[in-house]
Amino acid sequence: MNTFLKNIRLLFLVSVVSSLALVSCKSKTGVVDLTKNENKKSVNKIIENYYNNKNEFKTVYIKAAVAYASEKQNQNVSVEIKLKKNEQILVSVRFLGITMAKASITPTKVSYYEKVKGTYYEGDFSAISELLGADLDFDKLQNMLLGRAIDNLKEGKYSETFTDQVYRLDEESDGNTKKSFYIDGNNFTINKQEITQAKEGRMIQVVYSNKKEFTEMTLPLTLNIDSYQKNGKAEINIEYNTVSFNEELSFPYSVPNDYKRIIIK
Protein backbone atom coordinates (compact mmCIF):
# COMPACT_ATOMS: atom_id res chain seq x y z
CA MET A 1 0.00 0.00 0.00
CA ASN A 2 2.83 2.43 0.83
CA THR A 3 4.43 1.94 -2.57
CA PHE A 4 1.10 2.42 -4.31
CA LEU A 5 0.36 5.70 -2.55
CA LYS A 6 3.81 6.94 -3.44
CA ASN A 7 3.18 6.21 -7.12
CA ILE A 8 -0.29 7.80 -7.10
CA ARG A 9 1.17 10.86 -5.43
CA LEU A 10 3.86 11.20 -8.06
CA LEU A 11 1.32 10.62 -10.82
CA PHE A 12 -0.46 13.88 -10.20
CA LEU A 13 2.72 15.81 -9.52
CA VAL A 14 5.06 14.64 -12.22
CA SER A 15 4.17 11.52 -14.15
CA VAL A 16 3.12 13.06 -17.44
CA VAL A 17 6.30 15.05 -17.71
CA SER A 18 8.70 12.62 -16.13
CA SER A 19 11.57 11.42 -18.32
CA LEU A 20 11.08 8.19 -20.27
CA ALA A 21 12.35 6.06 -23.19
CA LEU A 22 10.48 6.15 -26.49
CA VAL A 23 8.49 3.06 -27.43
CA SER A 24 8.52 2.38 -31.14
CA CYS A 25 5.03 2.70 -32.60
CA LYS A 26 4.33 1.60 -36.18
CA SER A 27 1.04 2.06 -37.97
CA LYS A 28 -0.46 -0.84 -39.87
CA THR A 29 -1.09 1.47 -42.78
CA GLY A 30 2.34 3.07 -42.73
CA VAL A 31 3.32 6.68 -42.43
CA VAL A 32 2.47 9.07 -45.23
CA ASP A 33 4.47 12.26 -45.80
CA LEU A 34 2.17 15.24 -45.46
CA THR A 35 3.52 16.74 -48.66
CA LYS A 36 2.02 13.82 -50.59
CA ASN A 37 -1.34 13.78 -48.88
CA GLU A 38 -4.27 15.67 -50.38
CA ASN A 39 -5.43 16.66 -46.90
CA LYS A 40 -2.01 17.86 -45.81
CA LYS A 41 -1.70 20.77 -43.43
CA SER A 42 1.39 22.65 -42.39
CA VAL A 43 2.60 22.35 -38.82
CA ASN A 44 1.53 25.92 -38.15
CA LYS A 45 -1.98 25.24 -39.46
CA ILE A 46 -2.31 22.06 -37.39
CA ILE A 47 -1.27 23.95 -34.25
CA GLU A 48 -3.58 26.84 -35.10
CA ASN A 49 -6.54 24.47 -35.45
CA TYR A 50 -5.61 22.78 -32.18
CA TYR A 51 -5.68 26.07 -30.28
CA ASN A 52 -8.97 27.05 -31.90
CA ASN A 53 -10.65 24.38 -29.78
CA LYS A 54 -12.71 25.66 -26.86
CA ASN A 55 -10.90 25.96 -23.54
CA GLU A 56 -12.97 28.48 -21.60
CA PHE A 57 -13.75 27.79 -17.94
CA LYS A 58 -12.90 29.01 -14.44
CA THR A 59 -13.08 25.81 -12.43
CA VAL A 60 -13.55 22.10 -13.01
CA TYR A 61 -14.53 19.43 -10.50
CA ILE A 62 -13.76 15.79 -11.26
CA LYS A 63 -14.44 12.50 -9.50
CA ALA A 64 -12.38 9.68 -10.95
CA ALA A 65 -11.56 6.01 -10.54
CA VAL A 66 -7.85 5.19 -10.75
CA ALA A 67 -6.40 1.74 -11.38
CA TYR A 68 -2.67 1.22 -10.90
CA ALA A 69 -0.78 -1.85 -12.09
CA SER A 70 2.90 -2.75 -12.02
CA GLU A 71 4.89 -5.94 -12.06
CA LYS A 72 4.63 -6.05 -8.27
CA GLN A 73 1.07 -4.97 -7.47
CA ASN A 74 -2.37 -3.82 -8.54
CA GLN A 75 -4.54 -1.31 -6.72
CA ASN A 76 -7.69 0.75 -7.21
CA VAL A 77 -8.57 4.06 -5.56
CA SER A 78 -10.99 6.92 -6.03
CA VAL A 79 -9.69 10.42 -6.68
CA GLU A 80 -11.25 13.86 -6.34
CA ILE A 81 -9.73 16.68 -8.41
CA LYS A 82 -10.57 20.34 -7.92
CA LEU A 83 -8.97 22.68 -10.42
CA LYS A 84 -9.06 26.47 -10.53
CA LYS A 85 -7.71 27.35 -13.93
CA ASN A 86 -4.10 28.55 -13.88
CA GLU A 87 -4.18 28.94 -10.08
CA GLN A 88 -4.54 25.74 -8.06
CA ILE A 89 -5.12 21.99 -8.25
CA LEU A 90 -6.29 20.04 -5.20
CA VAL A 91 -6.11 16.24 -5.40
CA SER A 92 -7.54 13.89 -2.79
CA VAL A 93 -6.78 10.16 -3.00
CA ARG A 94 -9.23 7.86 -1.21
CA PHE A 95 -9.18 4.14 -0.47
CA LEU A 96 -12.38 2.52 0.79
CA GLY A 97 -13.79 6.00 1.34
CA ILE A 98 -10.90 7.16 3.53
CA THR A 99 -8.63 10.01 2.42
CA MET A 100 -5.13 8.51 2.27
CA ALA A 101 -3.24 11.31 0.54
CA LYS A 102 -3.82 14.89 -0.48
CA ALA A 103 -1.92 17.25 -2.76
CA SER A 104 -2.16 20.99 -3.37
CA ILE A 105 -0.36 22.36 -6.42
CA THR A 106 -0.04 26.01 -7.43
CA PRO A 107 2.24 27.66 -10.01
CA THR A 108 4.84 28.30 -7.27
CA LYS A 109 4.35 25.54 -4.70
CA VAL A 110 3.93 21.78 -4.46
CA SER A 111 2.51 20.36 -1.23
CA TYR A 112 1.26 16.91 -0.29
CA TYR A 113 0.83 14.62 2.67
CA GLU A 114 0.06 10.96 3.16
CA LYS A 115 -1.50 9.27 6.15
CA VAL A 116 0.18 5.85 6.01
CA LYS A 117 3.62 7.17 6.98
CA GLY A 118 2.46 10.46 8.43
CA THR A 119 4.74 12.50 6.17
CA TYR A 120 4.41 15.65 4.08
CA TYR A 121 6.36 17.64 1.50
CA GLU A 122 6.40 21.35 0.71
CA GLY A 123 8.50 23.05 -1.94
CA ASP A 124 8.55 24.30 -5.49
CA PHE A 125 8.83 22.23 -8.66
CA SER A 126 12.62 22.47 -8.82
CA ALA A 127 13.37 19.61 -6.39
CA ILE A 128 11.05 17.17 -8.15
CA SER A 129 12.26 18.33 -11.57
CA GLU A 130 15.85 17.67 -10.59
CA LEU A 131 14.95 14.32 -9.08
CA LEU A 132 13.24 13.11 -12.27
CA GLY A 133 15.39 14.90 -14.81
CA ALA A 134 12.52 16.79 -16.44
CA ASP A 135 11.38 20.39 -16.25
CA LEU A 136 8.04 20.37 -14.46
CA ASP A 137 5.58 23.17 -13.82
CA PHE A 138 1.95 23.83 -13.01
CA ASP A 139 0.88 24.32 -16.62
CA LYS A 140 2.20 20.90 -17.68
CA LEU A 141 0.28 19.13 -14.95
CA GLN A 142 -2.90 21.09 -15.61
CA ASN A 143 -2.70 20.37 -19.33
CA MET A 144 -2.13 16.67 -18.73
CA LEU A 145 -5.25 16.34 -16.59
CA LEU A 146 -7.36 18.21 -19.16
CA GLY A 147 -6.12 16.31 -22.22
CA ARG A 148 -4.18 19.30 -23.50
CA ALA A 149 -0.64 19.38 -24.93
CA ILE A 150 1.77 19.65 -22.02
CA ASP A 151 3.83 22.23 -23.90
CA ASN A 152 2.90 25.42 -25.69
CA LEU A 153 3.06 24.04 -29.22
CA LYS A 154 3.42 27.54 -30.66
CA GLU A 155 6.87 27.82 -29.09
CA GLY A 156 8.36 24.60 -30.48
CA LYS A 157 9.65 23.33 -33.82
CA TYR A 158 8.23 20.07 -35.12
CA SER A 159 8.39 17.63 -37.97
CA GLU A 160 5.08 16.08 -38.95
CA THR A 161 3.77 12.82 -40.32
CA PHE A 162 0.21 11.72 -41.03
CA THR A 163 -1.35 8.29 -40.62
CA ASP A 164 -4.84 6.94 -39.89
CA GLN A 165 -6.23 10.50 -39.78
CA VAL A 166 -3.83 11.47 -37.02
CA TYR A 167 -1.12 14.12 -37.24
CA ARG A 168 2.04 13.31 -35.34
CA LEU A 169 4.24 16.22 -34.35
CA ASP A 170 7.77 15.27 -33.27
CA GLU A 171 9.74 17.93 -31.49
CA GLU A 172 12.90 18.80 -33.40
CA SER A 173 15.56 18.63 -30.72
CA ASP A 174 19.14 17.46 -30.42
CA GLY A 175 18.73 17.09 -26.65
CA ASN A 176 18.11 13.94 -24.66
CA THR A 177 14.45 14.71 -23.92
CA LYS A 178 12.11 14.23 -26.89
CA LYS A 179 8.38 14.76 -27.18
CA SER A 180 5.70 13.62 -29.62
CA PHE A 181 2.12 14.83 -29.92
CA TYR A 182 -0.61 12.94 -31.76
CA ILE A 183 -3.46 15.21 -32.91
CA ASP A 184 -6.79 13.96 -34.25
CA GLY A 185 -7.14 15.06 -37.87
CA ASN A 186 -10.91 15.47 -37.55
CA ASN A 187 -11.29 17.68 -34.49
CA PHE A 188 -7.66 18.60 -33.68
CA THR A 189 -7.75 17.34 -30.09
CA ILE A 190 -4.87 15.45 -28.49
CA ASN A 191 -5.05 11.66 -28.83
CA LYS A 192 -1.68 10.87 -27.30
CA GLN A 193 1.54 12.46 -26.10
CA GLU A 194 4.90 10.90 -25.33
CA ILE A 195 7.96 12.10 -23.47
CA THR A 196 11.25 10.23 -23.56
CA GLN A 197 14.76 10.30 -22.15
CA ALA A 198 16.71 7.75 -24.14
CA LYS A 199 19.93 7.86 -22.11
CA GLU A 200 18.09 7.01 -18.92
CA GLY A 201 15.90 4.44 -20.66
CA ARG A 202 12.70 6.09 -19.48
CA MET A 203 9.45 6.93 -21.22
CA ILE A 204 5.91 8.02 -20.47
CA GLN A 205 2.97 7.75 -22.83
CA VAL A 206 -0.46 9.26 -22.16
CA VAL A 207 -3.40 8.17 -24.33
CA TYR A 208 -6.70 10.08 -24.23
CA SER A 209 -10.03 8.55 -25.26
CA ASN A 210 -13.77 8.65 -24.63
CA LYS A 211 -13.82 12.38 -25.36
CA LYS A 212 -16.91 14.37 -24.44
CA GLU A 213 -17.77 17.79 -25.76
CA PHE A 214 -18.84 20.18 -23.02
CA THR A 215 -19.85 23.81 -23.49
CA GLU A 216 -16.50 24.83 -22.01
CA MET A 217 -14.19 22.39 -23.78
CA THR A 218 -13.79 18.88 -25.17
CA LEU A 219 -12.51 16.70 -22.33
CA PRO A 220 -11.25 13.11 -22.50
CA LEU A 221 -12.94 10.99 -19.85
CA THR A 222 -10.34 8.21 -20.04
CA LEU A 223 -6.59 8.64 -19.51
CA ASN A 224 -4.23 5.68 -19.96
CA ILE A 225 -0.71 6.34 -18.69
CA ASP A 226 2.11 3.90 -19.41
CA SER A 227 5.45 4.54 -17.76
CA TYR A 228 8.56 2.60 -18.76
CA GLN A 229 11.80 2.62 -16.80
CA LYS A 230 14.78 0.33 -16.56
CA ASN A 231 13.44 -1.20 -13.36
CA GLY A 232 10.01 -1.98 -14.79
CA LYS A 233 6.72 -0.79 -16.22
CA ALA A 234 3.72 0.81 -14.56
CA GLU A 235 0.27 1.48 -15.96
CA ILE A 236 -2.27 3.94 -14.57
CA ASN A 237 -5.80 4.09 -15.95
CA ILE A 238 -7.99 7.05 -14.96
CA GLU A 239 -11.72 7.21 -15.61
CA TYR A 240 -13.48 10.53 -15.07
CA ASN A 241 -16.90 9.53 -13.69
CA THR A 242 -18.21 12.98 -12.72
CA VAL A 243 -17.24 16.28 -14.35
CA SER A 244 -18.68 19.74 -13.72
CA PHE A 245 -17.46 23.17 -14.74
CA ASN A 246 -17.60 26.62 -13.16
CA GLU A 247 -18.85 25.63 -9.72
CA GLU A 248 -17.85 27.65 -6.68
CA LEU A 249 -15.14 25.38 -5.25
CA SER A 250 -13.25 25.48 -1.97
CA PHE A 251 -9.67 24.24 -1.71
CA PRO A 252 -9.13 23.20 1.93
CA TYR A 253 -5.63 21.92 2.62
CA SER A 254 -3.72 21.68 5.89
CA VAL A 255 -1.05 19.25 7.05
CA PRO A 256 -1.75 17.53 10.39
CA ASN A 257 0.47 18.92 13.14
CA ASP A 258 2.28 15.69 13.98
CA TYR A 259 3.34 14.82 10.42
CA LYS A 260 7.04 14.66 9.56
CA ARG A 261 8.39 16.78 6.73
CA ILE A 262 10.42 15.01 4.04
CA ILE A 263 13.12 16.63 1.96
CA ILE A 264 13.70 15.76 -1.70
CA LYS A 265 17.38 16.17 -2.56
VEXPABA-179103 format. One record per atom (N, C-alpha, C): x, y, z. Coordinates in steps of 0.02 Angstrom, whole numbers, padded with zeros to 5 digits, always signed. Example, Ala and Ser with C-alpha at 12.3 -4.5 7.8 and 13.67 -1.06 7.14 Angstrom:
REM residues 2
+00660-00284+00390 +00615-00225+00390 +00660-00165+00390 +00642-00112+00354 +00684-00053+00357 +00645+00002+00394 
REM end
This chain:
REM residues 265
+00041-00060+00000 +00000+00000+00000 +00043+00063+00000 +00098+00063+00040 +00141+00121+00042 +00169+00138-00027 +00193+00086-00063 +00221+00097-00129 +00169+00124-00177 +00108+00097-00171 +00055+00121-00216 +00040+00195-00205 +00033+00215-00142 +00018+00285-00127 +00074+00330-00152 +00134+00307-00147 +00190+00347-00172 +00184+00357-00247 +00165+00304-00283 +00159+00311-00356 +00100+00354-00376 +00043+00348-00341 -00014+00390-00355 +00003+00463-00342 +00038+00475-00288 +00058+00543-00272 +00101+00573-00327 +00150+00535-00350 +00193+00560-00403 +00156+00567-00469 +00105+00526-00479 +00066+00531-00541 +00041+00602-00551 +00008+00629-00502 -00023+00694-00510 +00026+00752-00504 +00086+00737-00480 +00136+00791-00476 +00181+00791-00536 +00200+00732-00561 +00253+00732-00611 +00249+00680-00665 +00202+00634-00664 +00208+00576-00708 +00207+00594-00781 +00161+00641-00801 +00156+00653-00872 +00218+00685-00901 +00256+00719-00859 +00315+00753-00886 +00379+00722-00859 +00374+00664-00829 +00435+00631-00807 +00472+00603-00867 +00537+00593-00860 +00579+00571-00916 +00570+00497-00929 +00568+00478-00994 +00554+00409-01014 +00592+00390-01076 +00585+00326-01098 +00618+00303-01159 +00566+00287-01212 +00575+00311-01272 +00524+00307-01324 +00510+00235-01346 +00446+00218-01346 +00424+00153-01371 +00410+00160-01445 +00437+00115-01485 +00426+00119-01557 +00354+00101-01573 +00321+00146-01610 +00251+00135-01630 +00247+00136-01706 +00223+00083-01736 +00217+00080-01809 +00144+00070-01829 +00121+00108-01875 +00052+00103-01898 +00047+00045-01949 -00011+00013-01946 -00023-00042-01993 -00027-00017-02065 -00047+00047-02072 -00054+00074-02139 +00008+00111-02162 +00056+00118-02118 +00117+00153-02137 +00110+00228-02129 +00166+00262-02130 +00166+00334-02121 +00168+00367-02189 +00127+00418-02198 +00123+00453-02262 +00151+00523-02252 +00196+00545-02293 +00223+00613-02290 +00168+00662-02305 +00162+00713-02263 +00109+00762-02273 +00111+00795-02341 +00171+00803-02369 +00176+00837-02433 +00144+00797-02489 +00130+00733-02479 +00101+00691-02529 +00028+00676-02516 +00001+00703-02463 -00067+00689-02444 -00112+00747-02464 -00169+00731-02495 -00214+00783-02519 -00243+00824-02462 -00245+00797-02402 -00272+00833-02345 -00216+00862-02301 -00158+00870-02330 -00100+00893-02291 -00113+00962-02261 -00082+00974-02204 -00085+01039-02171 -00015+01053-02144 +00004+01115-02147 +00069+01133-02120 +00067+01126-02044 +00126+01122-02014 +00130+01117-01941 +00095+01177-01910 +00107+01236-01936 +00076+01296-01907 +00000+01293-01911 -00027+01266-01966 -00099+01262-01973 -00128+01210-01925 -00093+01155-01916 -00115+01103-01869 -00119+01132-01799 -00066+01168-01779 -00063+01197-01712 -00117+01251-01705 -00127+01290-01757 -00179+01342-01755 -00248+01311-01744 -00263+01257-01780 -00327+01223-01773 -00334+01193-01703 -00279+01167-01677 -00281+01139-01609 -00300+01192-01558 -00270+01251-01563 -00284+01304-01514 -00350+01339-01528 -00382+01326-01583 -00448+01353-01595 -00502+01315-01557 -00484+01257-01529 -00532+01219-01489 -00551+01258-01426 -00612+01249-01403 -00636+01283-01343 -00595+01262-01281 -00580+01311-01240 -00545+01298-01177 -00561+01355-01129 -00626+01366-01118 -00648+01424-01080 -00687+01402-01018 -00655+01407-00960 -00687+01390-00897 -00648+01421-00840 -00679+01424-00782 -00645+01451-00722 -00624+01395-00675 -00669+01347-00665 -00654+01290-00622 -00680+01226-00653 -00652+01171-00631 -00678+01105-00651 -00672+01058-00590 -00724+01019-00580 -00727+00971-00525 -00734+00902-00555 -00690+00857-00534 -00688+00790-00563 -00687+00737-00508 -00728+00686-00515 -00722+00625-00475 -00700+00569-00522 -00648+00533-00502 -00619+00484-00547 -00604+00419-00511 -00602+00365-00551 -00578+00300-00527 -00509+00289-00557 -00461+00269-00515 -00393+00260-00538 -00371+00188-00524 -00347+00155-00575 -00320+00087-00569 -00246+00088-00584 -00207+00063-00538 -00134+00061-00545 -00110-00011-00549 -00066-00025-00597 -00039-00092-00605 +00035-00089-00621 +00074-00130-00586 +00145-00138-00601 +00161-00211-00598 +00224-00227-00606 +00245-00297-00603 +00238-00325-00532 +00233-00280-00483 +00231-00303-00413 +00162-00300-00382 +00118-00255-00407 +00054-00249-00373 +00002-00216-00418 -00061-00224-00396 -00118-00191-00427 -00158-00157-00371 -00188-00100-00387 -00227-00066-00336 -00276-00019-00369 -00333-00008-00336 -00385+00038-00360 -00402+00088-00306 -00409+00151-00325 -00428+00203-00278 -00477+00250-00313 -00509+00292-00274 -00549+00346-00302 -00512+00412-00290 -00521+00458-00336 -00484+00521-00334 -00533+00579-00346 -00525+00631-00307 -00563+00693-00317 -00514+00747-00339 -00529+00781-00394 -00486+00834-00420 -00526+00899-00424 -00501+00950-00390 -00528+01017-00396 -00476+01061-00430 -00496+01095-00483 -00449+01134-00521 -00476+01204-00533 -00439+01254-00511 -00453+01324-00527 -00403+01345-00580 -00428+01360-00638 -00386+01368-00697 -00327+01415-00684 -00267+01390-00698 -00205+01427-00694 -00186+01450-00623 -00223+01424-00572 -00209+01447-00504 -00195+01391-00455 -00237+01339-00454 -00227+01287-00403 -00260+01222-00425 -00228+01167-00404 -00256+01100-00412 -00254+01066-00344 -00311+01039-00323 -00314+01002-00260 -00335+00930-00276 -00293+00882-00256 -00305+00812-00270 -00312+00774-00205 -00367+00737-00198 -00377+00694-00139 -00382+00622-00162 -00340+00579-00133 -00339+00508-00150 -00373+00469-00094 -00423+00429-00111 -00461+00393-00061 -00460+00318-00074 -00457+00280-00020 -00459+00207-00024 -00512+00183+00025 -00562+00148-00001 -00619+00126+00040 -00652+00185+00075 -00656+00242+00040 -00689+00300+00067 -00648+00343+00114 -00588+00322+00129 -00545+00358+00177 -00492+00396+00138 -00483+00460+00153 -00431+00500+00121 -00363+00477+00144 -00323+00452+00097 -00257+00425+00114 -00200+00473+00095 -00213+00518+00048 -00162+00565+00027 -00197+00626-00003 -00163+00683+00002 -00191+00745-00024 -00135+00788-00051 -00147+00820-00107 -00096+00862-00138 -00126+00929-00159 -00089+00983-00147 -00108+01049-00169 -00052+01076-00212 -00069+01095-00274 -00018+01118-00321 -00038+01186-00347 +00008+01234-00343 -00002+01301-00372 +00057+01314-00419 +00056+01369-00456 +00112+01383-00501 +00179+01390-00465 +00179+01404-00400 +00242+01415-00364 +00257+01363-00310 +00208+01321-00293 +00217+01277-00235 +00186+01209-00246 +00221+01158-00223 +00196+01089-00223 +00193+01065-00151 +00134+01042-00130 +00125+01018-00062 +00085+00954-00063 +00104+00906-00022 +00063+00846-00015 +00078+00812+00052 +00030+00772+00074 +00041+00731+00134 +00008+00664+00124 +00033+00615+00161 +00003+00548+00158 -00004+00521+00229 -00059+00486+00240 -00075+00463+00307 -00037+00401+00329 -00021+00357+00282 +00009+00293+00300 +00074+00302+00339 +00117+00346+00315 +00181+00358+00349 +00181+00422+00390 +00126+00461+00384 +00123+00523+00421 +00176+00573+00400 +00185+00580+00334 +00237+00625+00308 +00206+00676+00262 +00243+00731+00250 +00221+00782+00204 +00280+00814+00169 +00267+00846+00114 +00318+00882+00075 +00292+00951+00056 +00336+01000+00060 +00320+01067+00035 +00381+01095-00001 +00370+01123-00059 +00425+01153-00097 +00401+01175-00165 +00447+01197-00206 +00428+01215-00275 +00440+01156-00320 +00434+01167-00386 +00441+01112-00433 +00514+01093-00445 +00561+01134-00423 +00631+01123-00441 +00659+01058-00413 +00641+01041-00350 +00669+00981-00319 +00644+00918-00356 +00580+00916-00372 +00553+00858-00407 +00578+00856-00479 +00586+00914-00510 +00613+00916-00578 +00683+00888-00581 +00724+00908-00532 +00793+00883-00530 +00795+00809-00515 +00750+00787-00472 +00748+00716-00454 +00732+00672-00514 +00685+00696-00557 +00662+00655-00613 +00695+00674-00679 +00734+00727-00679 +00769+00745-00740 +00726+00775-00794 +00671+00807-00774 +00626+00839-00822 +00603+00905-00793 +00594+00955-00836 +00569+01020-00813 +00493+01016-00802 +00472+01024-00740 +00402+01019-00723 +00375+01087-00703 +00311+01098-00716 +00279+01158-00691 +00204+01147-00687 +00170+01196-00661 +00098+01191-00650 +00060+01182-00716 +00080+01219-00767 +00044+01216-00831 +00046+01146-00861 +00104+01113-00856 +00110+01045-00884 +00062+00997-00850 +00058+01001-00784 +00014+00957-00747 -00059+00972-00763 -00077+01035-00764 -00145+01055-00780 -00165+01030-00850 -00121+01040-00898 -00135+01018-00966 -00143+00943-00972 -00101+00906-00935 -00106+00833-00937 -00175+00810-00912 -00199+00838-00858 -00263+00817-00830 -00322+00835-00875 -00314+00887-00915 -00368+00910-00958 -00363+00885-01030 -00314+00842-01043 -00306+00815-01111 -00278+00866-01159 -00240+00914-01134 -00209+00965-01175 -00135+00949-01184 -00104+00978-01236 -00032+00969-01247 +00006+00997-01187 +00053+00960-01161 +00088+00982-01101 +00131+01044-01114 +00152+01053-01177 +00192+01112-01195 +00150+01161-01235 +00174+01222-01239 +00145+01271-01285 +00172+01255-01354 +00130+01225-01396 +00153+01202-01461 +00176+01259-01506 +00152+01320-01492 +00171+01377-01533 +00245+01396-01524 +00275+01373-01470 +00344+01391-01455 +00395+01340-01479 +00372+01283-01503 +00418+01230-01524 +00425+01224-01599 +00473+01183-01621 +00482+01167-01691 +00471+01092-01699 +00432+01073-01749 +00411+01004-01756 +00415+00979-01828 +00428+00916-01834 +00419+00882-01898 +00353+00844-01894 +00319+00835-01951 +00254+00804-01947 +00248+00745-01995 +00209+00697-01974 +00189+00641-02016 +00114+00632-02007 +00083+00594-02052 +00010+00586-02051 -00007+00513-02065 -00045+00483-02020 -00067+00415-02031 -00133+00403-01994 -00177+00364-02025 -00242+00347-01994 -00278+00409-01968 -00277+00463-02007 -00312+00525-01989 -00285+00557-01925 -00223+00544-01910 -00191+00574-01851 -00127+00608-01872 -00118+00670-01851 -00056+00706-01862 -00009+00694-01803 +00052+00675-01819 +00102+00665-01767 +00154+00721-01773 +00162+00759-01720 +00212+00811-01717 +00269+00789-01672 +00329+00782-01701 +00388+00763-01663 +00431+00825-01653 +00446+00838-01590 +00487+00896-01575 +00556+00889-01606 +00579+00940-01640 +00645+00940-01670 +00695+00963-01617 +00732+00916-01590 +00778+00931-01536 +00838+00885-01539 +00896+00913-01525 +00957+00873-01521 +00970+00851-01450 +00927+00872-01403 +00937+00855-01333 +00914+00784-01317 +00922+00765-01254 +00906+00697-01233 +00830+00687-01226 +00795+00740-01205 +00723+00735-01196 +00686+00749-01262 +00643+00704-01282 +00606+00711-01344 +00531+00703-01330 +00491+00739-01369 +00419+00738-01359 +00383+00728-01425 +00327+00692-01422 +00285+00681-01481 +00213+00693-01462 +00176+00726-01507 +00106+00741-01496 +00065+00714-01554 +00013+00677-01538 -00031+00647-01588 -00098+00684-01587 -00114+00717-01643 -00173+00760-01646 -00224+00732-01695 -00286+00725-01672 -00340+00698-01712 -00351+00743-01773 -00349+00714-01833 -00357+00753-01894 -00427+00777-01906 -00476+00753-01868 -00545+00774-01878 -00565+00833-01833 -00545+00830-01770 -00565+00884-01724 -00505+00920-01692 -00445+00898-01707 -00383+00930-01684 -00378+00931-01608 -00400+00877-01576 -00388+00867-01505 -00329+00818-01497 -00300+00816-01437 -00243+00772-01425 -00267+00701-01413 -00240+00654-01452 -00253+00583-01441 -00201+00551-01396 -00139+00575-01402 -00084+00543-01365 -00025+00591-01362 +00014+00587-01308 +00077+00623-01305 +00128+00580-01269 +00190+00586-01292 +00245+00545-01266 +00304+00589-01248 +00337+00572-01194 +00398+00605-01173 +00450+00551-01160 +00510+00562-01185 +00562+00511-01178 +00629+00542-01157 +00667+00501-01121 +00738+00515-01108 +00775+00451-01123 +00805+00449-01182 +00835+00387-01207 +00894+00365-01165 +00937+00412-01143 +00996+00393-01106 +00979+00358-01041 +00925+00381-01009 +00904+00351-00946 +00859+00290-00957 +00839+00279-01019 +00795+00222-01033 +00727+00230-01002 +00699+00291-01005 +00635+00304-00974 +00587+00336-01024 +00523+00320-01016 +00472+00346-01061 +00405+00350-01026 +00366+00399-01044 +00296+00401-01023 +00252+00414-01084 +00196+00380-01086 +00149+00388-01141 +00079+00397-01111 +00044+00449-01132 -00023+00463-01108 -00071+00461-01167 -00121+00417-01163 -00170+00409-01216 -00237+00433-01190 -00271+00475-01230 -00335+00504-01212 -00390+00474-01256 -00446+00456-01225 -00501+00427-01263 -00567+00445-01228 -00622+00420-01259 -00689+00433-01231 -00700+00508-01221 -00686+00546-01273 -00691+00619-01268 -00764+00642-01269 -00777+00691-01226 -00845+00718-01222 -00842+00793-01233 -00887+00818-01274 -00888+00890-01288 -00934+00925-01239 -00905+00967-01197 -00942+01009-01151 -00947+01079-01181 -00988+01121-01151 -00992+01190-01174 -00925+01225-01168 -00888+01208-01115 -00825+01242-01101 -00766+01215-01140 -00766+01150-01155 -00710+01119-01189 -00727+01047-01206 -00686+01016-01248 -00689+00944-01259 -00640+00910-01212 -00666+00866-01169 -00626+00835-01117 -00624+00760-01125 -00565+00729-01125 -00562+00656-01125 -00583+00629-01057 -00625+00578-01056 -00647+00549-00993 -00605+00489-00972 -00561+00467-01017 -00517+00410-01002 -00445+00429-01017 -00401+00420-00968 -00330+00432-00976 -00293+00367-00961 -00253+00344-01008 -00212+00284-00998 -00138+00305-00999 -00105+00295-00943 -00035+00317-00935 +00009+00256-00928 +00056+00249-00973 +00106+00195-00971 +00174+00225-00958 +00207+00202-00906 +00273+00227-00888 +00322+00169-00892 +00376+00181-00928 +00428+00130-00938 +00494+00156-00910 +00524+00115-00866 +00590+00131-00840 +00631+00067-00839 +00695+00075-00826 +00739+00016-00828 +00720-00036-00776 +00690-00013-00721 +00672-00060-00668 +00601-00086-00674 +00567-00070-00730 +00500-00099-00740 +00451-00052-00772 +00390-00076-00778 +00336-00040-00811 +00278-00030-00762 +00246+00027-00768 +00186+00040-00728 +00132+00067-00774 +00070+00050-00759 +00013+00074-00798 -00039+00104-00751 -00062+00164-00768 -00114+00197-00729 -00171+00215-00775 -00230+00189-00759 -00290+00204-00797 -00336+00248-00755 -00357+00305-00784 -00399+00352-00748 -00465+00360-00786 -00520+00351-00751 -00586+00360-00781 -00621+00418-00744 -00637+00471-00782 -00674+00526-00753 -00748+00508-00751 -00775+00497-00692 -00845+00476-00684 -00893+00535-00678 -00870+00589-00646 -00910+00649-00636 -00869+00710-00655 -00897+00753-00697 -00862+00814-00717 -00912+00872-00717 -00893+00927-00685 -00934+00987-00686 -00889+01048-00690 -00912+01098-00726 -00873+01159-00737 -00905+01218-00701 -00861+01264-00682 -00880+01331-00658 -00922+01330-00595 -00913+01280-00553 -00942+01282-00486 -00899+01325-00440 -00931+01348-00386 -00892+01383-00334 -00859+01329-00291 -00793+01322-00296 -00757+01269-00262 -00715+01297-00205 -00709+01258-00152 -00662+01274-00098 -00602+01228-00105 -00545+01250-00079 -00483+01212-00086 -00450+01203-00017 -00484+01168+00029 -00456+01160+00096 -00395+01114+00096 -00342+01137+00126 -00282+01096+00131 -00242+01117+00192 -00229+01071+00236 -00186+01084+00295 -00154+01019+00316 -00090+01022+00332 -00053+00963+00353 -00064+00951+00428 -00081+00890+00448 -00087+00876+00520 -00024+00895+00558 -00032+00918+00618 +00023+00946+00657 +00079+00897+00671 +00063+00833+00679 +00114+00785+00699 +00148+00750+00640 +00136+00773+00579 +00167+00741+00521 +00240+00764+00513 +00281+00719+00486 +00352+00733+00478 +00367+00757+00408 +00402+00811+00402 +00420+00839+00337 +00475+00799+00304 +00468+00785+00240 +00521+00751+00202 +00554+00800+00155 +00617+00788+00141 +00656+00831+00098 +00676+00792+00036 +00663+00819-00023 +00685+00788-00085 +00750+00821-00107 +00803+00782-00110 +00869+00808-00128 +00886+00791-00200 
REM end
